[in-house]
Amino acid sequence: MKHDRFHGRVKGHARPCDWPDCPNQGEFRAPGLRPSGFDGPGDYRWFCLDHIRAFNAGYDYFEGMSAEEIWQAQSPIHGWASEQRAFRPTAGVDDAPRWADYADPLEAIAARARGFSKARHAQANPAQRADGRPVTPEERRALELLELGIDADRRQLRSRYSDLVHRYHPDRNGGDRSHEAKLQQVVEAYQLLRKAAAFS
């Protein structure tokens, strides 16, 4: 395989050199005015060999930076100060997706993101019953599992629990053990709610 003696040369593209009034072909890529970032790789300029040499000779990566910013950029751990999405313990699966990465014609990703937003809102703003007692997000999930409204009282809680136990318990439904996992969830939800301040 034959290598070009000039590293970075891109042949076969009919780009003109971006240096003013240069008639040569632009075969070498250089940073443009818009830097790379979240929205993409940014802009590039293309120069011929002579003008890429001139550009590189005058290029200063640290231009416009303060002394502290230059020191940070030269640090061996530069860029690793904060946890990146891919290196978090959860790999970022609990975050809303980056919209630029996906086409979402069925709004499946949008629905997931709305779920995250709703969960965060519920965490930050606990719901209140009509009697003024707060309901935590865990208690609200337990109510949803038992198919009870937020203003259910203790009698309704007991009645609903009894109905669901009769439905899912093998001793009550003819020995059908296929609902044991659901029964366990119902028991845990009831135990949480019966001790909750809203039902005291």
Buried (B, 14 or more C-beta within 10 A) or exposed (E): EEEEEEEEEEEEEEBEBBBEEBEEBBBBBBBBEEEEEEEEEEEBBBBBBEBBEEBEEEEEEEEEEEEEEEEBEEEEEEEEEEEEEEEEEEEBEEEBBEEEEEEEEEEEBBEEBEEEEEEEEBEEEEBEBEEEBEBBBEBBBBBEBBEBEBBBEEEBBEEBBEEBBEBBBEEEBEEEEEBEEEBEBBBEBBEBBBEBEBBE
